[in-house]
Amino acid sequence: MLQDISAQPYSPARQLRPVVVTVIVAELAVFALLMTTINFQTPLPAPVEIAEVR
């Protein structure tokens, strides 16, 4: 008695599929944008390296 989603051309699952895909793509785009704006802290030189410079 289970019906396949493709058998019903106007089923709610089929109608929501583009919305779900759009939301996932938008989330990935926002994540990528946020990752490109992160400023990683430069590693601090070790105390030995500071002593060698002096």
C-alpha positions as CSV (number, residue, x, y, z in Angstrom):
1,M,0.0,0.0,0.0
2,L,3.0,2.3,0.1
3,Q,3.1,4.7,-2.8
4,D,6.2,5.9,-4.5
5,I,6.9,9.6,-4.5
6,S,7.5,9.7,-8.2
7,A,4.1,8.1,-8.8
8,Q,2.3,11.2,-7.5
9,P,3.4,14.3,-9.6
10,Y,1.9,16.8,-7.2
11,S,2.7,15.2,-3.8
12,P,3.9,17.5,-1.0
13,A,7.2,15.7,-0.9
14,R,7.9,16.5,-4.5
15,Q,6.7,20.1,-4.2
16,L,9.1,20.7,-1.2
17,R,12.1,19.2,-2.8
18,P,13.2,22.5,-4.5
19,V,12.7,24.4,-1.3
20,V,14.9,21.9,0.6
21,V,17.6,22.1,-2.0
22,T,17.5,25.9,-2.0
23,V,17.8,26.0,1.8
24,I,20.7,23.6,1.9
25,V,22.6,25.5,-0.9
26,A,21.9,28.8,1.0
27,E,23.3,27.4,4.2
28,L,26.4,26.2,2.5
29,A,26.9,29.6,0.8
30,V,26.6,31.4,4.2
31,F,29.0,28.9,5.8
32,A,31.5,29.5,3.0
33,L,31.2,33.3,3.3
34,L,31.7,33.1,7.1
35,M,34.7,30.8,6.7
36,T,36.4,33.3,4.3
37,T,35.9,36.2,6.7
38,I,37.6,34.5,9.7
39,N,40.9,36.1,10.6
40,F,43.2,33.4,12.0
41,Q,45.7,34.7,14.6
42,T,49.3,34.5,13.4
43,P,51.4,32.2,15.5
44,L,53.4,34.0,18.1
45,P,57.2,33.4,17.8
46,A,58.7,31.1,20.4
47,P,60.7,32.8,23.2
48,V,63.9,31.2,21.9
49,E,63.4,32.9,18.5
50,I,62.8,36.3,20.3
51,A,66.0,35.9,22.2
52,E,68.0,35.1,19.0
53,V,66.6,38.3,17.4
54,R,67.8,40.4,20.3
